[in-house]
Amino acid sequence: MESSDIKAKKSRLFIKPESVGNVTGYLLIILLTAFCYSSAAVAQPTLVIENGRVIIGNGTVLEQASVVVAGDSIYSVTQKPIEAPDARRIDASGKTVLPGLIDAHVHLTIPPEGRDSAAVARHLKENVPDILRNFLEHGITTVRSTGSYWPSGGELRDRIADGELEGPRIMTSGPVFTADGGHPATTICEGKFSRVNITGQDSYCSDHLAEVVSGPKEARKNVRRLTEEGVDFIKLVSDSINPPVQIDEEIVEAIVEESHREGVRVEGHVYEAEQMESYAKMGMDGFAHLVHPATIPEGQMDRFANFLANERTPVTTTLSSILLFAEGGTNPKDIEAVLKGESSARKVIESGAWEATAFAEAGVPVVVGSDWWSGLNVSHPAVQPGAVTITEMKMLRWGGLSREAIIKAATVNAANALEMGDEIGTLEEGKLADLIVVDGNPLEDLSVLENMEMVIQGGEIVISNLEY
């Protein structure tokens, strides 16, 4: 068996021979490869989680199995006895081990008050560490930040990657591409967004959170600049609903083409079915929200779902945005009414959940994302950072989506949508050891995800309620 360290080093070590001369280059590759194999040969299991139910994430479930970790990677997943005398051992009897969860739609760097550089810096120092810890405590080991103050979002990502700050690994866009008059330039940045406790126009916000483009040439230039600055992907907003401002299609096409030329994906904040279909044909890589059902012609849901399935275009759910925005996260009673089925907003969420089910059954890669904002004053426990991701998963059941499909949406589907499927999303040999242990079986009851016993990120135990 090829150890995880070998796989990790082979995948992360690539040298172009022409960069150092053909003979020297090939010799260097041979020597470095030999070094990787020799050093990896002595790698030994460091952690064994045994006797548990293991949800691999690819449809396979193993009973009375073990997940073996070596360093930061998964060494093996097996039902056979494990000989690892020097490894720490954790008894997972009666518990379930599954991949670390992913929230594919959050906003981390927007402060609850103020939109200038000082407010953002204060937010990152005073609020964000606790926010990140809350995500980890709920088993969220990776998040995608779909619209962040830039470059603060990239700096936050890098601090976590460098070990300076504890938190879920972050994939982040920079400022959001939008048209003149579009979101977020004329909503958040002008204080017109409900639930955000800021007023008045602010140039810092419009310069660092929004990327207003008026033509294809400008759009391409800005894509190149942002990819050079280090964004992980590009996000654009073309919204026919709130506010009703759309980007010209030739500009959208330029953004998609230039992003792909630069090697990054494009995520679209789009609600209208006709737009989504057009953008998917252009090659847009995913959509940040479900489609507004009123924009799908009567009797066309199956055709539309099959189209997205054939394009393999991921769609993120964001049902929680109804709780966070429409029902006002500042009022716990409003949120509780929705969760108990005592509010009209419940039917809106159920409609979205049924749509997600129709998409998933057609083969669309449905992805869990909460649309959680750090700029909101949320008080109900169900919509706190991390908890809101579990709430999102539970609400998807309201539309009949199977628990297995929901877990896939928060793991392997999300990993693929982030273009990280080779590293995370399933418990397979050689992947990063991001995994969680819960008390009970989430395939029977998703609420056991609220009973987080242990969270492991990159082979490190970051949260534990178990003795070991």
C-alpha positions as CSV (number, residue, x, y, z in Angstrom):
1,M,0.0,0.0,0.0
2,E,1.3,3.4,-0.9
3,S,1.3,5.6,2.1
4,S,-0.5,8.9,2.4
5,D,2.7,10.8,2.8
6,I,4.0,9.5,-0.5
7,K,0.8,10.4,-2.2
8,A,0.8,13.9,-0.7
9,K,4.3,14.6,-1.6
10,K,4.0,13.3,-5.2
11,S,0.9,15.4,-5.7
12,R,2.4,18.6,-4.3
13,L,5.9,18.3,-5.8
14,F,6.1,19.1,-9.5
15,I,9.2,20.6,-11.2
16,K,9.3,21.6,-14.9
17,P,12.5,20.1,-16.3
18,E,12.8,23.0,-18.8
19,S,13.1,25.4,-15.8
20,V,16.5,24.0,-14.8
21,G,17.7,22.3,-18.0
22,N,16.6,18.9,-19.3
23,V,19.3,16.7,-17.8
24,T,19.6,18.5,-14.5
25,G,15.9,18.8,-14.3
26,Y,15.2,15.1,-14.7
27,L,18.0,14.2,-12.3
28,L,16.5,16.5,-9.7
29,I,13.1,14.9,-10.2
30,I,14.5,11.5,-9.7
31,L,16.4,12.5,-6.6
32,L,13.5,14.3,-5.0
33,T,11.1,11.4,-5.8
34,A,13.5,9.0,-4.2
35,F,13.7,11.2,-1.2
36,C,9.9,11.3,-0.9
37,Y,9.7,7.5,-1.1
38,S,12.5,7.0,1.4
39,S,11.1,9.5,4.0
40,A,7.6,8.3,3.5
41,A,8.6,4.7,4.0
42,V,9.2,5.4,7.7
43,A,5.8,7.1,8.2
44,Q,3.7,5.3,10.7
45,P,0.1,5.6,11.9
46,T,-0.2,8.3,14.5
47,L,-3.9,8.0,15.3
48,V,-6.5,5.1,15.0
49,I,-10.2,5.7,15.5
50,E,-11.6,2.3,15.8
51,N,-14.9,0.3,16.3
52,G,-17.1,2.9,14.7
53,R,-19.4,3.3,11.8
54,V,-17.5,5.0,9.0
55,I,-19.3,7.0,6.3
56,I,-16.7,7.1,3.5
57,G,-18.6,9.8,1.6
58,N,-18.7,8.0,-1.7
59,G,-21.8,5.9,-0.8
60,T,-20.0,3.3,1.2
61,V,-20.7,2.7,4.9
62,L,-18.5,0.4,7.0
63,E,-19.6,-1.0,10.3
64,Q,-17.1,-1.8,13.1
65,A,-14.3,-0.1,11.1
66,S,-11.2,2.0,11.7
67,V,-9.9,5.2,10.2
68,V,-6.1,5.3,10.5
69,V,-4.3,8.6,10.3
70,A,-0.6,9.2,9.6
71,G,0.5,12.8,10.0
72,D,-1.9,15.0,8.2
73,S,-3.4,12.4,5.9
74,I,-5.6,9.3,6.0
75,Y,-3.4,6.2,6.0
76,S,-6.2,3.7,5.6
77,V,-9.9,2.9,6.3
78,T,-10.4,-0.7,7.1
79,Q,-12.5,-3.3,9.0
80,K,-9.3,-5.4,9.6
81,P,-7.4,-5.3,12.9
82,I,-4.8,-2.5,13.0
83,E,-1.3,-3.1,14.2
84,A,-0.1,0.4,15.3
85,P,1.6,0.1,18.7
86,D,2.8,3.7,18.8
87,A,-0.5,5.3,17.6
88,R,-3.0,7.1,19.8
89,R,-6.2,5.0,19.8
90,I,-9.8,6.3,20.2
91,D,-12.7,4.0,20.7
92,A,-15.7,5.1,18.5
93,S,-18.1,2.3,19.6
94,G,-21.7,3.5,19.0
95,K,-20.4,6.5,17.1
96,T,-20.1,7.5,13.5
97,V,-17.0,8.8,11.7
98,L,-17.5,10.9,8.6
99,P,-15.7,13.5,6.5
100,G,-15.3,17.0,7.9
101,L,-18.3,19.2,6.8
102,I,-18.0,22.0,4.3
103,D,-20.1,25.2,4.2
104,A,-19.8,26.4,0.6
105,H,-21.4,29.8,1.1
106,V,-20.3,32.1,4.0
107,H,-19.1,35.7,4.4
108,L,-16.5,36.1,7.1
109,T,-14.9,39.5,6.8
110,I,-18.0,41.8,6.9
111,P,-18.1,43.6,10.3
112,P,-21.4,44.1,12.1
113,E,-20.9,47.8,12.3
114,G,-18.9,50.1,10.1
115,R,-17.4,49.5,6.6
116,D,-14.0,51.3,6.7
117,S,-10.6,49.7,7.1
118,A,-10.6,50.3,10.9
119,A,-13.9,48.5,11.3
120,V,-12.7,45.5,9.2
121,A,-9.4,45.3,11.2
122,R,-11.3,45.5,14.5
123,H,-13.8,42.8,13.3
124,L,-10.9,40.5,12.3
125,K,-9.2,40.9,15.7
126,E,-12.2,40.9,18.0
127,N,-14.9,38.8,16.4
128,V,-13.5,36.4,13.8
129,P,-11.4,34.1,16.0
130,D,-14.5,33.1,17.9
131,I,-16.5,32.8,14.7
132,L,-13.9,30.4,13.3
133,R,-13.8,28.4,16.5
134,N,-17.6,28.0,16.3
135,F,-17.4,26.6,12.9
136,L,-14.8,24.1,14.0
137,E,-16.9,23.1,17.1
138,H,-19.7,22.2,14.7
139,G,-17.5,20.0,12.5
140,I,-17.1,22.5,9.7
141,T,-13.5,22.0,8.6
142,T,-13.6,24.0,5.4
143,V,-15.6,27.0,4.2
144,R,-15.9,28.9,1.0
145,S,-16.2,32.7,1.5
146,T,-18.2,34.0,-1.4
147,G,-17.7,37.7,-1.2
148,S,-15.1,39.2,1.2
149,Y,-13.4,42.5,1.8
150,W,-10.2,42.2,-0.2
151,P,-7.4,41.6,0.6
152,S,-8.6,41.0,4.2
153,G,-10.3,37.7,3.1
154,G,-7.1,36.4,1.6
155,E,-5.0,37.4,4.6
156,L,-7.4,35.6,6.9
157,R,-7.2,32.5,4.7
158,D,-3.4,32.6,4.7
159,R,-3.1,33.1,8.5
160,I,-5.1,29.9,9.0
161,A,-3.1,28.0,6.4
162,D,0.1,29.1,8.0
163,G,-1.0,28.0,11.5
164,E,-1.2,31.4,12.9
165,L,-4.9,31.2,13.6
166,E,-7.2,28.2,14.3
167,G,-10.2,27.8,12.0
168,P,-11.6,26.0,9.0
169,R,-9.5,26.2,5.9
170,I,-10.9,28.9,3.6
171,M,-11.4,29.2,-0.1
172,T,-12.2,32.8,-0.9
173,S,-13.2,35.1,-3.7
174,G,-12.3,38.7,-3.6
175,P,-14.7,41.6,-4.3
176,V,-17.8,40.6,-6.1
177,F,-18.1,41.4,-9.8
178,T,-21.3,43.3,-10.4
179,A,-22.9,45.9,-12.8
180,D,-23.4,49.6,-12.0
181,G,-26.3,49.7,-9.6
182,G,-26.0,46.1,-8.6
183,H,-25.5,44.2,-5.3
184,P,-23.4,44.6,-3.1
185,A,-22.3,48.1,-4.4
186,T,-25.8,49.6,-3.9
187,T,-27.0,47.4,-1.1
188,I,-24.4,46.7,1.6
189,C,-22.1,49.5,0.5
190,E,-24.9,52.1,0.6
191,G,-26.5,50.8,3.8
192,K,-29.7,49.6,2.0
193,F,-29.4,46.0,3.1
194,S,-31.8,45.0,5.8
195,R,-30.3,43.4,8.9
196,V,-26.9,45.1,8.3
197,N,-26.5,47.7,11.0
198,I,-24.8,50.4,8.8
199,T,-26.0,53.3,6.9
200,G,-24.8,55.8,4.3
201,Q,-22.5,55.3,1.3
202,D,-19.0,54.1,1.9
203,S,-16.2,54.2,-0.6
204,Y,-14.0,51.6,1.3
205,C,-16.8,49.1,1.0
206,S,-17.3,49.7,-2.7
207,D,-13.6,49.6,-3.4
208,H,-12.9,46.4,-1.4
209,L,-16.2,44.4,-1.5
210,A,-17.6,45.2,-5.0
211,E,-16.0,45.1,-8.4
212,V,-18.2,47.2,-10.6
213,V,-17.5,46.5,-14.3
214,S,-18.9,48.3,-17.3
215,G,-17.3,46.4,-20.2
216,P,-15.6,43.1,-21.2
217,K,-12.1,44.7,-21.4
218,E,-12.4,46.1,-17.9
219,A,-13.8,42.8,-16.6
220,R,-10.9,40.8,-18.1
221,K,-8.3,43.2,-16.7
222,N,-9.9,43.0,-13.2
223,V,-10.0,39.2,-13.3
224,R,-6.3,39.1,-14.1
225,R,-5.5,41.5,-11.3
226,L,-7.5,39.6,-8.7
227,T,-6.1,36.2,-9.7
228,E,-2.6,37.7,-9.5
229,E,-3.4,39.0,-6.0
230,G,-4.4,35.5,-5.0
231,V,-8.2,35.0,-5.0
232,D,-9.2,31.3,-5.1
233,F,-12.2,31.9,-7.4
234,I,-14.3,34.7,-9.0
235,K,-17.8,35.5,-7.9
236,L,-20.3,37.6,-9.9
237,V,-23.7,38.9,-9.1
238,S,-26.3,39.2,-11.9
239,D,-29.6,39.5,-10.1
240,S,-33.0,40.0,-11.7
241,I,-34.7,40.3,-8.3
242,N,-32.9,42.4,-5.6
243,P,-31.9,44.8,-7.0
244,P,-33.0,44.0,-10.6
245,V,-29.6,44.7,-12.1
246,Q,-27.9,42.2,-14.5
247,I,-24.5,42.2,-16.0
248,D,-24.4,42.3,-19.8
249,E,-24.0,38.8,-21.2
250,E,-20.8,39.8,-23.1
251,I,-19.3,40.9,-19.8
252,V,-20.3,37.7,-18.1
253,E,-18.8,35.7,-21.0
254,A,-15.5,37.7,-20.7
255,I,-15.4,37.1,-16.9
256,V,-15.9,33.3,-17.4
257,E,-13.3,33.1,-20.2
258,E,-10.7,35.1,-18.5
259,S,-11.1,33.3,-15.2
260,H,-10.7,29.9,-16.8
261,R,-7.6,31.3,-18.7
262,E,-6.2,32.2,-15.3
263,G,-7.1,28.8,-13.9
264,V,-9.9,29.8,-11.4
265,R,-13.6,28.9,-11.2
266,V,-16.5,31.3,-11.5
267,E,-19.4,31.2,-9.1
268,G,-22.6,33.1,-10.0
269,H,-25.1,34.7,-7.7
270,V,-28.1,34.2,-10.1
271,Y,-31.7,33.5,-9.3
272,E,-33.4,33.4,-12.7
273,A,-33.6,30.1,-14.6
274,E,-33.1,31.5,-18.0
275,Q,-29.9,33.3,-16.9
276,M,-28.6,30.2,-15.1
277,E,-29.1,28.1,-18.3
278,S,-27.3,30.7,-20.4
279,Y,-24.4,31.1,-18.0
280,A,-24.0,27.3,-17.6
281,K,-23.7,27.1,-21.4
282,M,-20.9,29.7,-21.2
283,G,-19.1,27.5,-18.8
284,M,-19.9,29.1,-15.4
285,D,-18.7,26.6,-12.8
286,G,-21.5,26.9,-10.2
287,F,-24.4,28.8,-8.8
288,A,-24.4,30.3,-5.3
289,H,-28.1,29.9,-4.7
290,L,-31.1,27.9,-5.8
291,V,-33.2,29.2,-8.7
292,H,-36.2,31.3,-7.9
293,P,-39.1,28.9,-8.6
294,A,-41.3,31.6,-10.2
295,T,-38.7,31.9,-13.0
296,I,-39.1,28.3,-14.1
297,P,-41.9,28.0,-16.7
298,E,-44.7,25.7,-15.7
299,G,-43.9,22.1,-16.3
300,Q,-40.2,22.8,-17.0
301,M,-38.6,21.9,-13.7
302,D,-37.6,18.4,-14.9
303,R,-36.1,19.7,-18.1
304,F,-34.2,22.5,-16.3
305,A,-32.9,20.1,-13.6
306,N,-31.8,17.6,-16.3
307,F,-30.0,20.4,-18.1
308,L,-28.0,21.4,-15.0
309,A,-27.3,17.7,-14.4
310,N,-25.9,17.2,-17.9
311,E,-23.7,20.3,-17.5
312,R,-22.6,19.0,-14.0
313,T,-23.1,22.5,-12.6
314,P,-23.2,22.6,-8.8
315,V,-25.9,24.5,-7.1
316,T,-25.6,25.7,-3.5
317,T,-28.7,25.6,-1.3
318,T,-28.6,28.7,1.1
319,L,-32.0,27.9,2.6
320,S,-30.8,29.5,5.8
321,S,-30.8,32.9,4.1
322,I,-34.5,33.0,4.7
323,L,-33.9,32.7,8.5
324,L,-31.0,35.2,8.4
325,F,-32.6,37.9,6.2
326,A,-36.3,37.5,5.6
327,E,-37.1,36.5,9.1
328,G,-34.5,38.8,10.8
329,G,-31.8,36.9,12.7
330,T,-32.0,39.5,15.5
331,N,-35.4,38.1,16.6
332,P,-35.2,34.5,18.1
333,K,-39.0,34.2,18.2
334,D,-39.3,34.7,14.4
335,I,-36.7,32.1,13.7
336,E,-38.2,29.7,16.2
337,A,-41.6,30.1,14.5
338,V,-40.1,29.1,11.1
339,L,-38.4,26.0,12.6
340,K,-41.7,25.0,14.3
341,G,-43.7,25.5,11.1
342,E,-45.6,28.4,12.5
343,S,-44.5,31.0,9.9
344,S,-45.2,31.6,6.2
345,A,-41.5,31.6,5.7
346,R,-41.5,27.9,6.4
347,K,-43.3,27.3,3.1
348,V,-40.7,29.3,1.2
349,I,-37.9,27.2,2.7
350,E,-39.8,24.0,2.0
351,S,-40.2,25.1,-1.6
352,G,-36.5,25.5,-1.9
353,A,-35.9,22.2,-0.2
354,W,-38.2,20.4,-2.7
355,E,-36.3,22.1,-5.5
356,A,-33.0,20.9,-4.1
357,T,-34.5,17.4,-3.9
358,A,-35.6,17.6,-7.6
359,F,-32.1,18.7,-8.6
360,A,-30.3,16.0,-6.6
361,E,-32.6,13.3,-8.0
362,A,-31.9,14.5,-11.5
363,G,-28.1,14.3,-10.8
364,V,-27.3,17.9,-10.2
365,P,-24.4,18.2,-7.7
366,V,-26.3,19.9,-4.8
367,V,-24.0,21.6,-2.3
368,V,-24.6,22.7,1.3
369,G,-24.1,26.4,1.9
370,S,-25.7,28.6,4.6
371,D,-25.1,32.2,3.3
372,W,-24.0,33.1,6.9
373,W,-22.8,36.7,7.3
374,S,-20.5,37.9,10.0
375,G,-22.1,41.3,9.6
376,L,-25.5,40.1,11.0
377,N,-26.5,40.3,14.7
378,V,-27.9,36.8,15.0
379,S,-29.1,35.6,18.3
380,H,-30.9,32.3,17.8
381,P,-28.7,29.3,18.5
382,A,-29.8,27.6,15.2
383,V,-28.2,30.4,13.1
384,Q,-24.9,30.8,14.9
385,P,-21.7,30.2,12.9
386,G,-21.3,26.5,12.4
387,A,-24.7,25.7,13.9
388,V,-26.3,27.3,10.8
389,T,-24.6,24.8,8.6
390,I,-26.3,21.9,10.5
391,T,-29.6,23.8,10.4
392,E,-29.2,24.1,6.6
393,M,-28.7,20.3,6.4
394,K,-31.7,19.6,8.6
395,M,-34.0,22.0,6.6
396,L,-33.1,20.1,3.4
397,R,-35.0,17.2,4.9
398,W,-38.1,19.3,4.7
399,G,-38.1,18.7,0.9
400,G,-37.6,14.9,1.2
401,L,-33.9,14.8,0.3
402,S,-32.3,11.7,1.8
403,R,-29.9,12.0,4.7
404,E,-27.2,10.3,2.7
405,A,-27.7,12.8,-0.1
406,I,-27.5,15.7,2.4
407,I,-24.3,14.4,3.9
408,K,-22.9,14.1,0.4
409,A,-23.9,17.7,-0.3
410,A,-21.9,18.8,2.7
411,T,-18.9,16.7,2.0
412,V,-17.9,15.2,-1.4
413,N,-20.2,17.4,-3.5
414,A,-19.0,20.6,-1.8
415,A,-15.3,19.5,-2.1
416,N,-15.7,19.0,-5.8
417,A,-17.5,22.3,-6.1
418,L,-14.4,23.9,-4.4
419,E,-12.2,21.9,-6.8
420,M,-10.7,20.2,-3.7
421,G,-12.1,16.7,-4.3
422,D,-8.6,15.2,-4.5
423,E,-7.8,16.5,-1.0
424,I,-11.0,16.4,1.1
425,G,-14.7,15.4,1.0
426,T,-14.3,11.6,1.5
427,L,-12.4,9.4,3.9
428,E,-10.0,7.7,1.5
429,E,-6.3,6.8,1.6
430,G,-4.0,9.7,0.8
431,K,-6.6,12.5,1.4
432,L,-6.2,15.1,4.2
433,A,-7.4,13.7,7.5
434,D,-10.4,16.0,7.9
435,L,-13.0,14.1,9.8
436,I,-15.6,14.3,12.6
437,V,-16.9,11.8,15.1
438,V,-20.6,12.1,16.3
439,D,-22.6,10.2,18.8
440,G,-25.2,8.2,16.9
441,N,-26.0,7.6,13.3
442,P,-26.7,10.7,11.0
443,L,-28.0,8.4,8.3
444,E,-31.0,7.8,10.7
445,D,-31.1,11.2,12.4
446,L,-29.3,14.3,11.2
447,S,-29.7,16.0,14.6
448,V,-26.9,13.7,15.9
449,L,-24.6,16.1,14.0
450,E,-25.3,18.5,16.9
451,N,-23.5,15.9,19.2
452,M,-20.0,16.6,18.0
453,E,-17.6,14.3,19.9
454,M,-14.4,15.0,18.0
455,V,-13.2,17.2,15.1
456,I,-9.9,16.4,13.3
457,Q,-8.5,18.8,10.8
458,G,-5.4,17.8,8.8
459,G,-4.6,15.0,11.3
460,E,-4.8,17.3,14.3
461,I,-7.5,16.9,17.0
462,V,-8.9,20.4,17.2
463,I,-12.1,19.7,19.1
464,S,-12.7,16.7,21.5
465,N,-15.3,15.7,23.9
466,L,-13.9,12.1,24.1
467,E,-11.4,10.7,26.4
468,Y,-8.2,9.5,24.7
